[in-house]
């Protein structure tokens, strides 16, 4: 879709290594679901599921420059149909752009929208969309093969998953990025982040 991007991108999830990120000089930031609450500002916010979108308030959404999500959200249905994303958002804060793609759970996909095949997670959807938009250098924070959630998100609305799910999720994201000629590296120590949290 787009030419290759120069800046690396930091994917911020809710896993045990997640930390607040105020600014990352030279990086663009993509938050997954409620991990937007760890970011002072993010270039992208990715959401796949109805429950995850409904968990976000207008302050959360206002932290993102661009909201990227499926035209029909995964998860809850109403009257046997997948929910249109607009059914889950009362109104977007001013200045937040929306980018749509199709998820494999929608049987009536719009051929005008990007479709990346079967996705295991919002992290995989984010990687696929970002790759299609030219990103090749990925760093991660809070996307952990060991599983679990950061203390920042304890007690939040989570779907229980076996530990093996998290490992498979990381493997799939890494494989998708490598197959497209990209790289993925975890930034999972406070030392790595010390220079980032000054902004």
C-alpha positions, 0 to 999 in steps of 0.5 A: 500500500505505502512505500517503506517507512523510515522510522521504526515502530514500537508496538505496546501491548498489555503483557508483563513487560509493559511500561508507561511510554511518554515519548520515544524519540525517532520512533512511531508508537502503536498501542494495542487495545487498552495499552493506549493508557500507557502512552502519552500519545500514540500514532496508532491505536489498534482494536479488533474486538467489540469488548476492547473498543467498548472498554476505551473512553474518549480520553483513551481514544484522544491519545491516538492520532489514528484508530485502526480497526475492522469494519465489523468487529470481532466478538459480541454479535447483535441479532446474529450480525457482527457489530459495525465499529460505529455501533461501539463508539459514541463519537470520536474525539476531534482529530482522530482518523479512522482506518478500516480493514476486514477481519476473517470473522466477517463473512461479507468482507468489503473488497475495497478494504484491506484483508490480511487473512486469519488473525490470532490477535490484535497484535497480529492484525497490527503487524499485518496492517503496519507491514502493508503500510511500509513499516519493517523495523518493529520493537515490542513492549508488553507483547510477551511469549510467557503470557499474563498481564502487566500490573497496570492491567490487573483486574481488567477485562481479559479473556482467559487464555492458556499460556501456550496461546501467548507463545503462539501469538508471538511466534505468529507476529514474528513470522509475519514480520520476518516473512515480509523482510522485517525485524522484531525485537523486544524492548523489555527492560527498564534500561532500554526505556530510560531514554524514552520516558523523558518526554 
